């Protein structure tokens, strides 16, 4: 897959069906464009990983070994992005 036009970062904790709907919404909205979703999972136990796997290669899973909240991505040295949410923006570049 070539470089995406859009990258979506989703922080997840046991959101199962909602996560699936979010990925479907992204795919529908970005039909015809190159996109990726990086799902930062906070040690979910509801099968969220399997839902992400269904969307490969567009979606990939980064697992935390415990719940780390919505700032979860900053705990992974391999990831670099600006995280935006409706109520705040954080820069996690290292």
C-alpha positions as CSV (number, residue, x, y, z in Angstrom):
1,X,0.0,0.0,0.0
2,X,1.4,3.4,-0.9
3,X,1.5,6.3,1.5
4,X,-2.1,7.2,2.6
5,X,-3.8,10.5,1.9
6,X,-5.4,10.3,5.3
7,X,-4.3,8.7,8.6
8,X,-6.9,8.2,11.4
9,X,-5.7,7.5,14.9
10,X,-8.3,5.7,17.1
11,X,-7.8,5.1,20.8
12,X,-9.8,2.0,21.8
13,X,-10.8,0.3,25.0
14,X,-13.4,-2.5,24.7
15,X,-15.3,-0.6,22.0
16,X,-15.9,-3.7,19.8
17,X,-19.0,-2.9,17.8
18,X,-18.4,0.9,18.0
19,X,-14.8,0.4,16.7
20,X,-16.2,-1.6,13.8
21,X,-18.7,1.1,13.0
22,X,-16.0,3.8,13.2
23,X,-13.7,1.9,10.7
24,X,-16.7,1.4,8.4
25,X,-17.5,5.1,8.6
26,X,-13.9,6.0,7.7
27,X,-13.9,3.6,4.8
28,X,-17.2,5.0,3.5
29,X,-16.2,8.6,3.9
30,X,-12.8,8.1,2.2
31,X,-13.9,5.8,-0.6
32,X,-11.5,6.2,-3.5
33,X,-8.8,7.7,-1.4
34,X,-5.7,6.0,0.2
35,X,-6.3,5.8,4.0
36,X,-5.0,4.1,7.0
37,X,-6.3,3.7,10.6
38,X,-4.0,3.1,13.5
39,X,-5.9,1.7,16.4
40,X,-4.2,2.2,19.8
41,X,-5.7,-0.5,22.0
42,X,-5.7,-0.2,25.8
43,X,-5.6,-3.9,26.6
44,X,-9.2,-4.7,25.4
45,X,-10.7,-8.0,26.1
46,X,-13.7,-7.8,23.8
47,X,-12.2,-9.0,20.5
48,X,-11.3,-5.5,19.2
49,X,-8.1,-6.9,17.7
50,X,-10.0,-9.2,15.5
51,X,-12.2,-6.3,14.3
52,X,-9.1,-4.4,13.3
53,X,-7.6,-7.4,11.6
54,X,-10.7,-7.5,9.3
55,X,-9.7,-4.1,8.0
56,X,-6.1,-5.0,7.1
57,X,-4.1,-3.6,5.3
58,X,-5.9,-0.3,5.9
59,X,-6.0,-0.7,9.6
60,X,-3.3,-1.8,12.1
61,X,-3.4,-2.4,15.8
62,X,-0.9,-1.1,18.4
63,X,-1.5,-2.8,21.7
64,X,-0.9,-1.5,25.1
65,X,-0.4,-4.0,27.9
66,X,-2.7,-2.0,30.2
67,X,-5.2,0.8,30.1
68,X,-3.4,4.1,29.4
69,X,-6.3,6.4,28.5
70,X,-6.7,8.5,25.4
71,X,-3.0,9.6,25.5
72,X,-2.2,5.9,24.8
73,X,-0.2,6.5,21.7
74,X,2.5,8.5,23.4
75,X,3.7,5.4,25.1
76,X,4.9,3.9,21.8
77,X,8.3,5.2,20.7
78,X,7.7,3.8,17.2
79,X,4.8,6.1,16.6
80,X,5.0,9.8,15.7
81,X,1.9,12.0,15.0
82,X,-0.1,14.9,16.2
83,X,-3.2,13.6,18.1
84,X,-6.3,15.7,17.8
85,X,-9.6,15.4,19.7
86,X,-12.4,17.8,19.8
87,X,-11.3,19.2,23.1
88,X,-7.6,19.2,22.7
89,X,-4.5,18.7,20.5
90,X,-1.3,17.1,21.7
91,X,2.0,16.8,19.7
92,X,3.7,13.4,20.3
93,X,6.7,13.9,18.1
94,X,9.8,12.6,19.7
